[in-house]
Amino acid sequence: MRNRILIVDDDAVNREIFRWSLSGQCEIDELTSGVGAATRIVDVDYDLVVLDVMMPIVGGIEVVEDISRTRADLLPRILVVTAAMSQGLLEQLSPFPLAGVIERPYDPEQISKICEPFLNQH
């Protein structure tokens, strides 16, 4: 069975970097906004979700908080990505058992290495 990843990022270049880094290894779905992302994550059995923090209307932290209230068991499948890493952001996310938090610029090899454990579970 092919792995499934959801990329939630409002930046087309960022989505392309992740898609390019992972396309040979899995099926990739994309959302360009955090609006509806929590519902999609709960409704579809994704092996990994790559979730941007800073998006208009609904940001990644809000998506994480929504999921924590309904399906906290899915949080370890969420990799949070950001262009603005800070101690405050890490503290906000620390209560959640996420797959990790990485900062841009993204290196394709780094992406593959971080995502590999999630892609080899089947």
Secondary structure, DSSP 8 states (H G I E B T S, - for coil): --EEEEEE-S-HHHHHHHHHHHTTTEEEEEESSSTTHHHHHHHS--SEEEEES--SSS-HHHHHHHHHHH-GGGGGGEEEEESS--HHHHHHHTTS--SEEEESS--HHHHHHHHHHHHT--
